[in-house]
């Protein structure tokens, strides 16, 4: 072999450019940060649980068929369907379902902030489960700081002023959403699921979508659904959630986890609430008061502190950041 042919045979494997990585990060920031406003628009004229159920049945069905029919993934095992159903119950029915219901009462930016507390619950729940990790000093400080931020946001008017205070029932639903999402995320770490993240997500969406439609049926939403009264804005919100929330954002996120540093990818957890507040104020004239800004700074700062002080890998081989996607973003 000549020297020139040897040089030709040497193929240099290069990763994606920084432009490609930051394009993916912007896709995650914008797609997931704006889903909260899309939810608010969608539930204006569509009952919340049926809206979310239709969203995930369509998005999950397409992902599942893509992987099974086109990519030819193996047929999931019964135990894998069971795991997907459990994850879908906590993440989508309990998590996303509660967010969708709460946004009938709470502005989208506030919803994103309260949902952003899910990493706080994950750290606490992980410390109590058998074999879980005890939080280090800085992580524990981040948890306490985050819960203080929630108190600032939803606490009595006498403490921080009445402007920007959140509807108590909506705040309770959003807290439940974050708690349910944390349980589902922790269970997802060790669950028996297919190797393909997109196939697993499609299965979880299908299971969660069915659960949400059942919940909507049990709460009498079919009697309140009037197709003729669905506004163009609500329909656009639903389409946006399917395309950008469930497909574009998630595919970009999965790709980034493979090619970019986890510390960079995890920044979505504290950037997205800020994007949600900005988008809600810009496109829906949602009020941004000093109380909201103070709470946002505290909660976002706490999530950043928790995220940046987590161990590189959990015992299951998965980072905390890789196992967490906030409700509304999937």
DOVONU-888820 format. One line per 3 residues: their letters; for each residue y, z, x of C-alpha. Coordinates in Angstrom, 2 decimals, always signed. Each point is the difference from the previous one (the first is absolute). Layout:
BEGIN
a = Y,Z,X ~ ...
***
This chain:
BEGIN
xxx = +0.00,+0.00,+0.00 ~ +3.39,-0.95,+1.39 ~ +2.91,+2.41,+0.23
xxx = +1.92,-1.87,-2.73 ~ -2.96,+0.03,-2.40 ~ -0.43,+3.70,+0.70
xxx = +3.59,+0.61,-0.96 ~ -0.46,-2.05,-3.16 ~ -3.10,+1.99,-0.97
xxx = +1.87,+3.27,+0.27 ~ +1.32,+0.67,-3.48 ~ +2.52,+2.74,-0.26
xxx = -0.37,+2.02,-3.15 ~ +3.40,+1.08,-1.21 ~ +0.80,+2.21,-2.96
xxx = +2.52,-0.85,-2.69 ~ +3.63,-0.17,+1.00 ~ +2.45,+2.79,-0.68
xxx = +1.68,-2.30,-2.53 ~ -3.26,-0.32,-1.95 ~ -0.60,+3.75,+0.10
xxx = +3.51,+0.83,-1.18 ~ -0.26,-2.64,-2.71 ~ -3.11,+1.82,-1.21
xxx = +1.80,+3.36,+0.19 ~ +2.91,-1.34,-2.06 ~ -2.48,-1.33,-2.55
xxx = -1.51,+3.48,-0.34 ~ +3.39,+1.72,-0.09 ~ +1.47,-2.31,-2.63
xxx = -3.11,-0.69,-2.10 ~ -1.07,+3.64,-0.28 ~ +3.48,+1.51,-0.02
xxx = +0.99,-2.18,-2.96 ~ -3.14,+0.60,-2.08 ~ +1.50,+3.15,-1.50
xxx = +2.84,-1.94,-1.59 ~ -2.46,-2.67,-1.16 ~ -2.01,+2.75,-1.72
xxx = +3.13,+1.27,-1.71 ~ +0.83,-3.48,-1.30 ~ -3.60,-0.63,-1.10
xxx = -0.29,+3.18,-2.09 ~ +3.25,-0.69,-1.88 ~ -1.91,-2.04,-2.60
xxx = -3.68,+0.33,+1.03 ~ -1.94,+3.27,-0.52 ~ -0.49,+1.53,+3.46
xxx = -3.77,+0.47,+0.24 ~ -0.82,-3.41,-1.48 ~ +2.56,-1.62,+2.30
xxx = -1.51,+1.64,+3.08 ~ -3.52,-0.79,-1.21 ~ +0.75,-3.69,-0.44
xxx = +1.71,-0.06,+3.40 ~ -3.02,+1.36,+1.85 ~ -2.61,-1.92,-1.97
xxx = +1.71,-3.29,+0.91 ~ +0.81,+0.94,+3.60 ~ -3.42,+1.55,+0.62
xxx = -1.89,-2.78,-1.72 ~ +1.61,-2.65,+2.20 ~ -0.65,+1.98,+3.19
xxx = -3.61,+0.64,-0.98 ~ -0.70,-3.66,-0.87 ~ +1.74,-1.17,+3.16
xxx = -2.25,+2.09,+2.20 ~ -3.23,-0.54,-1.95 ~ +0.29,-3.69,-0.95
xxx = +2.09,-1.53,+2.80 ~ -0.60,+2.28,+3.00 ~ -3.59,+0.72,-1.15
xxx = +0.01,+3.77,+0.54 ~ -3.26,+1.72,-0.86 ~ -0.42,+1.42,-3.48
xxx = +1.17,+3.65,-0.04 ~ -2.66,+2.69,-0.33 ~ -0.09,+2.39,-2.94
xxx = +1.14,+2.89,+2.22 ~ +2.94,-2.13,+1.16 ~ +1.02,-0.66,-3.60
xxx = -0.25,+3.73,-0.69 ~ +2.27,+0.80,+2.94 ~ +2.45,-2.69,-1.07
xxx = +0.06,+1.45,-3.53 ~ +0.78,+3.50,+1.30 ~ +2.74,-1.29,+2.29
xxx = +1.43,-2.13,-2.82 ~ -0.03,+3.01,-2.34 ~ +2.10,+2.17,+2.30
xxx = +2.20,-2.65,+1.61 ~ +0.70,-2.32,-2.89 ~ -0.63,+1.91,-3.23
xxx = +1.27,+3.38,+1.19 ~ +2.45,-1.25,+2.63 ~ +1.45,-3.31,-1.13
xxx = -0.54,+0.79,-3.69 ~ +2.10,+3.16,+0.21 ~ +2.73,-1.83,+1.92
xxx = +0.09,-2.76,-2.59 ~ +0.25,+2.51,-2.85 ~ +2.66,+2.08,+1.79
xxx = +2.27,-2.99,+0.61 ~ +0.74,-0.03,-3.72 ~ +1.95,+3.23,+0.70
xxx = +0.90,-0.08,+3.69 ~ +1.99,-2.60,+2.04 ~ -2.06,-2.08,+2.39
xxx = +1.67,+1.35,+3.15 ~ -0.71,+3.59,-1.00 ~ -3.59,-0.94,-0.82
xxx = -0.45,-1.47,+3.48 ~ +1.36,+3.17,+1.59 ~ -2.31,+2.34,-1.91
xxx = -2.99,-2.26,+0.55 ~ +0.92,+0.00,+3.69 ~ -1.18,+3.61,+0.09
xxx = -3.64,-1.13,-0.10 ~ -0.46,+0.48,+3.79 ~ +1.01,+3.66,-0.48
xxx = -2.84,+0.48,-2.47 ~ -2.40,-1.91,+2.27 ~ +0.69,+2.36,+2.89
xxx = -0.50,+3.08,-2.20 ~ -3.16,-1.29,-1.68 ~ -1.46,-1.15,+3.32
xxx = +0.51,+3.49,+1.44 ~ -1.94,+1.66,-2.84 ~ -2.99,-2.34,-0.25
xxx = -3.17,+0.75,+2.04 ~ +0.35,-1.51,+3.44 ~ +3.64,-0.84,-0.60
xxx = +2.76,+0.16,+2.58 ~ +2.38,+2.94,+0.15 ~ +3.62,-1.17,+0.25
xxx = +1.74,+0.52,+3.32 ~ +3.34,+1.78,+0.21 ~ +2.24,-3.04,-0.40
xxx = -2.18,-1.41,-2.76 ~ +0.17,+3.27,-1.93 ~ +3.77,+0.04,+0.49
xxx = +0.13,-3.50,-1.47 ~ -1.99,+1.12,-3.06 ~ +2.30,+2.96,-0.65
xxx = +3.06,-2.18,+0.52 ~ -1.34,-2.59,-2.43 ~ -0.61,+2.50,-2.77
xxx = +3.50,+1.38,+0.52 ~ +1.30,-3.54,-0.51 ~ -1.88,-0.18,-3.30
xxx = +1.60,+3.29,-1.08 ~ +3.41,-1.45,+0.85 ~ -0.74,-3.02,-2.17
xxx = -1.49,+1.72,-3.05 ~ +1.29,+3.57,+0.31 ~ +2.36,+1.78,-2.42
xxx = +3.52,-1.31,-0.41 ~ +1.40,+3.36,+1.13 ~ -1.53,-0.52,+3.44
xxx = +1.04,-3.52,+0.92 ~ +2.11,-1.33,-2.87 ~ -1.06,-1.83,-3.13
xxx = +0.76,-3.54,+1.21 ~ -3.12,-1.83,+1.06 ~ -2.38,+2.61,-1.43
xxx = -3.30,-1.50,-1.12 ~ -1.55,+0.15,-3.45 ~ -2.50,+2.92,+0.30
xxx = -2.86,-1.72,-1.82 ~ +0.45,-3.17,+2.04 ~ +0.13,+2.05,+3.21
xxx = -3.22,+1.79,-0.99 ~ -1.75,-3.32,-0.62 ~ +1.16,-1.36,+3.36
xxx = -1.17,+3.15,+1.79 ~ -3.38,-0.42,-1.66 ~ -0.01,-3.66,+1.10
xxx = +0.58,+0.97,+3.63 ~ -2.69,+2.71,-0.20 ~ -2.54,-2.35,-1.60
xxx = +0.79,-2.69,+2.56 ~ -0.55,+2.47,+2.83 ~ -3.45,+0.95,-1.39
xxx = -0.99,-3.65,-0.35 ~ +1.26,-0.87,+3.48 ~ -1.97,+2.82,+1.61
xxx = -3.14,-0.92,-1.92 ~ +0.49,-3.63,+1.03 ~ -0.29,+0.96,+3.69
xxx = -3.73,+0.72,-0.15 ~ -0.97,-1.95,-3.10 ~ -2.79,-2.58,+0.16
xxx = +1.88,-3.27,-0.57 ~ -0.45,-3.65,+1.11 ~ +1.20,-0.87,+3.50
xxx = +2.58,-2.44,-1.35 ~ +3.23,+1.88,-0.87 ~ +1.01,-2.72,-2.46
xxx = -3.35,+0.09,-1.81 ~ +0.14,+3.82,-0.18 ~ +3.56,-0.13,-1.32
xxx = -0.96,-2.57,-2.61 ~ -2.82,+2.25,-1.20 ~ +2.29,+3.05,-0.13
xxx = +2.60,-1.98,-1.93 ~ -2.57,-1.20,-2.51 ~ -1.31,+3.54,-0.54
xxx = +3.50,+1.46,-0.20 ~ +1.18,-2.79,-2.29 ~ -2.84,+0.68,-2.43
xxx = +0.80,+3.72,+0.11 ~ +3.68,-0.64,-0.74 ~ -0.80,-2.29,-2.94
xxx = -2.34,+2.69,-1.36 ~ +2.74,+2.62,+0.44 ~ +2.47,-2.25,-1.77
xxx = -2.48,-0.44,-2.84 ~ -0.57,+3.75,-0.34 ~ +3.76,+0.68,-0.08
xxx = +0.61,-2.58,-2.73 ~ +1.89,-2.56,+2.08 ~ -1.56,-3.00,-1.74
xxx = +1.87,+0.91,-3.18 ~ +3.27,-0.01,+1.98 ~ -0.66,-3.30,+1.75
xxx = +1.94,-2.85,-1.58 ~ -0.35,-3.20,+2.06 ~ +2.98,-1.54,-1.80
xxx = +2.26,+2.84,+1.17 ~ -0.93,-0.19,+3.69 ~ +3.17,-0.87,+1.88
xxx = +0.26,-2.57,+2.76 ~ +0.99,+2.81,+2.39 ~ -3.13,+2.01,-0.80
xxx = -2.21,-3.06,+0.41 ~ +1.69,-0.83,+3.30 ~ -0.57,+3.58,+1.14
xxx = -3.71,-0.24,-0.81 ~ -0.37,-3.32,+1.84 ~ +1.90,+1.41,+2.99
xxx = -2.31,+3.02,+0.13 ~ -3.08,-2.22,+0.02 ~ +1.20,-2.49,+2.60
xxx = +2.17,+2.02,+2.36 ~ -1.18,+3.56,-0.59 ~ -3.75,-0.57,-0.14
xxx = -0.46,-3.19,+2.03 ~ +2.81,-0.77,+2.47 ~ +0.75,+3.59,+0.98
xxx = -3.61,+1.06,+0.33 ~ -1.18,-3.07,+1.92 ~ +2.93,+0.41,+2.42
xxx = -0.87,+3.68,+0.40 ~ -3.68,-0.68,+0.77 ~ +0.97,-2.69,+2.52
xxx = +2.51,+2.31,+1.70 ~ -2.60,+2.76,+0.39 ~ -2.05,-2.45,+2.08
xxx = +2.75,-1.37,+2.23 ~ +2.84,+2.55,+0.18 ~ +0.25,+3.62,+1.20
xxx = -0.88,+2.45,-2.76 ~ +3.14,+2.00,+0.80 ~ +2.06,-3.07,-0.94
xxx = -1.99,-0.88,-3.11 ~ +0.22,+3.58,-1.26 ~ +3.80,-0.17,-0.17
xxx = -0.34,-1.55,-3.47 ~ -0.76,+3.52,-1.33 ~ +3.56,+1.15,+0.60
xxx = +1.83,-3.33,-0.13 ~ -1.24,-1.03,-3.45 ~ +1.67,+2.87,-1.93
xxx = +3.33,-0.97,+1.59 ~ -0.58,-3.63,-0.96 ~ -0.84,+1.10,-3.56
xxx = +3.22,+2.02,-0.28 ~ +2.09,-2.91,+1.31 ~ -1.69,-2.59,-2.23
xxx = +0.27,+2.22,-3.07 ~ +3.69,+0.61,+0.60 ~ +0.69,-3.67,+0.77
xxx = -1.94,-1.71,-2.77 ~ -0.14,+2.66,-2.73 ~ +3.15,+2.09,+0.62
xxx = -2.09,+3.13,+0.52 ~ +2.16,+2.98,+0.90 ~ -0.04,+1.21,+3.60
xxx = +1.56,+3.46,+0.21 ~ +0.54,+2.32,+2.98 ~ -2.92,+2.08,-1.30
xxx = -2.30,-3.04,+0.06 ~ +1.17,-1.00,+3.47 ~ -0.58,+3.52,+1.33
xxx = -3.48,+0.17,-1.53 ~ -0.78,-3.49,+1.32 ~ +0.99,+0.99,+3.53
xxx = -2.18,+3.12,-0.15 ~ -3.09,-1.59,-1.57 ~ +0.11,-3.18,+2.10
xxx = +0.57,+2.07,+3.13 ~ -2.97,+2.22,-0.82 ~ -2.30,-2.98,-0.54
xxx = +1.16,-1.52,+3.29 ~ -0.67,+3.31,+1.78 ~ -3.50,+0.26,-1.51
xxx = -0.85,-3.62,+0.72 ~ +1.17,+0.04,+3.61 ~ -1.75,+3.28,+0.84
xxx = -3.42,-0.94,-1.42 ~ -2.92,-0.40,+2.43 ~ -0.70,-3.59,+1.03
xxx = -3.32,-0.01,-1.86 ~ -1.50,+2.15,-2.69 ~ -3.60,+1.18,+0.25
xxx = -1.13,-2.92,-2.09 ~ +1.65,-2.40,+2.42 ~ +2.83,-0.77,-2.39
xxx = +3.58,+1.10,+0.46 ~ +1.89,+1.83,-2.71 ~ +2.40,-2.91,-0.17
xxx = -2.81,-2.52,-0.50 ~ -1.39,+1.96,-2.96 ~ +3.29,+0.39,-1.84
xxx = +1.73,-2.50,-2.24 ~ +2.36,+1.50,-2.51 ~ -0.51,-0.46,-3.71
xxx = +1.69,-3.13,-1.25 ~ -0.45,-1.79,+3.32 ~ -3.63,-1.03,-0.22
***
